[in-house]
């Protein structure tokens, strides 16, 4: 009786704006977006054509969207039952549905002929897609410079740790290195290295700088580990953004499993993932100077340069996405899971 009286009083005062007969006690929450998204998903499922030709959607993408609808309906059922207390509980279902719709829309098949100038996007969120550069002891040199051009959109990272390029091995003993993003808002771009003085609290040499937030715009990043100068350095668009002293040596990989290098998902901890685009990725077994990095930003490599470990341009559609040779001829990469080539407009 008390609950009924409270509900009646709220109705009289004009606070009973519920959606689809949501139970009392949750009338201050906004559920309208849940129903809008359900309609959008249902329309896509009704109209989409599943197949392998242009304009169609992969069967796996369709199944993922069906699963997203089931999850959204669970949220709507909870809303109707008055189980939500705070708006963020509703918003979590909204964000999940919006992400599922974007994933589905992006999965539409658009053929790009081999050799066509194109951009590569990899959706590593929920470790759905990544670049596997294979396994090689060359990927963890004592001194190194890792550099690439990259861009991403808002929402490129959904957990506290998003791996961009990594050979990192954990738990102890920590080995290799990781160039990654930290934090879902006001993210930091960080370089961490597993050294012979790392400890169980995950205290290991790390430098960081504010991650660029110019969504959708390419920028160049270079990370340097220099045991001779005892320095770690991080450059954004050729400008030194962070540096730190380091007295320890990196622990190199020691097995095929440990020597893997991936982009957009960390090889050993797949929860560390992100989405974005990459081009002109190079790994050098030497600490490059600031002037070197300025030159590398606009330079191409042939594959025969001294101290070049590996190099992939990712600037045109390859013949085989599962077998992409690097420019040195010593390594091969493959694209796995959710990714997309987009032809560049002339």
WOQUIHU-V665233 format. One record per helix or strand. SS is the DSSP state (2 for helix, 1 for strand). FROM is the first residue (numbers start at 1). TO is the last residue. Records with the same first field share a line. If there is no record, write none. Layout:
SS=FROM-TO / FROM-TO
This chain:
2=2-13 / 32-47 / 59-80 / 87-106 / 125-127 / 137-140 / 290-298
1=50-50 / 57-57 / 117-123 / 129-135 / 144-151 / 161-166 / 169-169 / 175-175 / 177-182 / 188-193 / 195-195 / 206-210 / 219-226 / 231-236 / 239-245 / 250-250 / 260-263 / 265-265 / 273-273 / 275-284 / 308-312 / 316-316 / 324-325 / 332-337 / 339-343
